[in-house]
Amino acid sequence: MQVESCRPMKMKKSRTAVGRNQAIQKLAVGYVRVSTPGQGKNGISLEAQRKGIETYSDHAGYKLIEIFDDVGSGVGPTSFYKRDGLRGAIDLAAREGADLIVWDWARLSRHAGFESDISRYLPDRDRIICAKRGTDMKDAATAGAFAHGEAEAKEVSRRTKEGMERRRAEDVVFGNPDIRTDVQPLGAITWSNSATNLVRQIAGILRDYNGDPFEITHAQVADILNKKSLRTLHGKEWDTSRIRGPLKKARALLMAEEEAGIRKQPHYAKF
């Protein structure tokens, strides 16, 4: 369902519906999202999110009016306005006085400013529910999660670069100093642990990617590696099959670094 505009409106009080057994039910609208058409094969699919929202709604006593969906990125300050499904869900929730339910916060947005965007149309933050966690947007952890996702690449990249500078000061050589690229062809230097360094090189590409490193497709990563002349350990060009394992490990490395570093920040989740 597409909505041409999403105008600020007066939020209705939460409405209820009388069910078959005359039980009072709160109204809810669901929203699900994946980043690419093929993401469901490798991550959580639209159908799995729908099932989670339906089950949560049933157990929490909601009458689920409709579930809207999008296939598109949740990254960046303009993503809110580019998603017709999200705008349709917000519009219906506002008109019906219903709660908005998502499976997890990342499906709603990966942008730290998203909360201010959505509050213009759904000002009551306790009316936006995360089924996976059973929490609403009043929780400080929610704001922390949005900021966490946006700061992830910048923070991990900063710590990595600082670590490299310290090691350079200790005369550690990184790749071929005559080539000014972050990722070197595998044959340019002998690595003590080729597989580990390959994963680190792919992680470096993910950090520099102008978008969400966890939503870039296998084909896109393979194409970037091939354009940089970085080959597999067997000297072959990358394709979607060959990149699957190394990409999974590179993303795991980013997540491990991020969890170890961002949680140490004194203001993390204090919003």
N, C-alpha and C positions, 0 to 999 in steps of 0.2 A: 504494500500500500504506500503510495507516494503522496506527500503533502507539499503543496507549492510554497507555503510559508509557515513559519512557526512564530506566532505573535504572542507577546506577553499577555496573560489573561489572569483574571482573578481566580485564585485556586479555590475550588469547592471543598467543603468539608467532606471527609471520607464517607462515601456512600456504602450502603449495604444492600444485599439482595436476600429475598426469602427463598430458601431452597425447597426441594420436594417435601422434606420433612418439617417445613416451617422453621428451620434453623436459620438464624441470622448469619449472613456471610459478608465479609468485606470484599470489595471489588479489587481486581488486580489486572494489570497489563504486563505481558512479558516482553523481553527484548533479548535477542541472541545475535551473535556476530562471529564471523571468521574473516580472516584477512584476504584469503585467496580461494578460488573455487576448489582447489585440490587440498586445502589445509586439513579438511576433515579426515583425510587418509593418514595424516601424520600427527595431528593434534586432536583437540576436542571438537567434534563436529557440531553442526547446527542441530541435528536430531538429538544428540546426547545432551546438549544444553536445554533443548525443549523438554526432554524427559525429566531432567533435574528440576526445572522450574515447575513443571506440572506436578511432580511428586511433592515438592516443597509446598506449593499452593494448597494441595489437597490436605496435607498434614497440618498446615497453619490455619486452615479454615477459610481460605480465599475462594471466591468465585472468579475464575480466570476468564476474562472476556475475550482476549485475543493475544497472540504472540507475533511480534514483528521481527523481521530479520534484515541483516545487511551483510554483504560481502565486500569488505573494504577495510582500510587501515584505520586504527584508532589513535594514530600518532599525530602530534602536531596541533597547533591552535586552530586550524581550519577544519579539522576532521569532523567536528560537531555539526557543521553546516553542510557537509557533503554527504551525510548519511540519511537518506529518505526514510529508511525503516525506523531509525532512532527518533527522527522528528515526528513520524506518524505515531509512534508509541507514546511520546511525550504529549502530543496533542490530544490523543484519546484519553490518557490518564488525567490530564487537566480538565477536560470536558466532563468526564464521568466521576471525577473525585476519587479516582482509583489510585492504588499504590503501583509503583513501577518496580518490577522484579527482574533482576538479571542473575545469571548463574554465578559469575564472579566479576569483581571490579574491573579486571583487565578487558573484559568483553565490552564494558561501558566506555572506557577511555584509557589511554596511556599518556594523557596530557595533564600536567599539574594544574592548569587553569580551567580544566573542565568543570570543576565544581561551581565556579562563578557563572559559567555559561549556562548550565542547566538550572541553576537556582533562579534565573530570570523567568523561567516557565513553570518550574516546580519548586517554589520557595521553601516548602516544608521538607527538610532533608530527611526526616524520619519516614517519609513516604517513598523513599527509594531504597530497595531491599536487595541485599546480596544473599541469594539462596544458599550458596556454598558455605558461607560463614554464618548465616543467620544474623547478620548485622545490618544497620542502616547507615546513611551518610552522616549522621550526627557523630559517629565514632571518630575519634582523632586518628585512629589507625587507618581509616579510609583516606583522609587527606594525605597521610604519610605514604600510603600505597601509591597514590597518583604521583606524588613527588618522587617517590622511589623509582618508579618506572621511567620517568623523564630524566632523572639525574644519573641513571645507571651507566649509560655509555660514557658520559663526560667524566664521571668520577673514576670509573675503572681505567679509562684511558689516561687520566691525569696521574693516577698512582703508578701505572705501568711505565709511563714516560719518566717519571721521577726516579723509579727504580733503575731504569736503563741508564739515566744520567749518572747515578751513583756508581753503577758498575763500569761505565765508561771511564769515570775518574780513577777506577782501580785497574785500568788498562785492559778491560774485557772488550774484545772485538766482536762487533755484531755484523755478520755478513761481510760483503765486499764494500769497503769504504769508498770506492770509486763510483758506486751506483747509489744514487740518492732516492731509493724507494724503501718503503716499509717492509715489503715482501720481496725476498731475493729468490732467483731461480735456484732450485734445489741443488743443481750441479755446481753452483758458484763456490761452494765451501763444503768441507767435510764436517758433518755434525756428529757429535758423540751419541746422540739419541735422535735419529732422524724422525721417527714417528711423533715423538713428543714435540719437537720443534715445528713439524708440519702443522700440528694442531694449534700451536701458539701463533703461527703465521696466519692461519685461517681466522683465529680469534682477533688478530690485529686488523684484518680486513673487515670483520663484523663491527669492530669499534669505529672504524672510519666510514662505515656505510651511512649514507644520508637517509636514515629511516630506522625502523625498529629491527635490531639484529636478530630478534626472535621471530620475526614475521617474514623476512626475506626468503624467497623460495630456493629450493635446491638448484633449479636451473639457473637462477640469477647468480648464485655463488659460484657455480661451475663456470659460468661465462666470465666472471670477474677473474677467477684464477687463471683461466686459459689466456685471457688478454694480458695478464701480468707474466705470462710464460712460466708460471709455477705448475709443475707436473706432479703426478702421483709418485709414490715411492718406487714405482716400477717404470717411471719415465713416460707414462701415458697421459693423454689429455683427460680432463675431467668431464664426466657426464653426471646425470642425476643419480645413477646407481653408485658410482665410485665416490661421490661426495657425501653420501648419506651418513656413513660411520664417522668420518673425520669432523663433519659439521656438527653432529650430535655432541661429540667430545668438546669441540670448540665452544659451543653454547654452554655446556656444563662448566667449562673453565670460567667463562664470563660470570655465570651465576655464582660460582664458588668465590670468585674474587669480590663480586659485588656484596654478597652476604657477609664476607669477612670484613669488608671495609666500610660500607655505608652504615651498618649497625653501630659502628664505633663513633659516629658523629653525634655530638652532644645534643643537637636539636632534631634528630631524626624522630619522626612521628609526633612531634610536639607542635600541633597546629591548632 
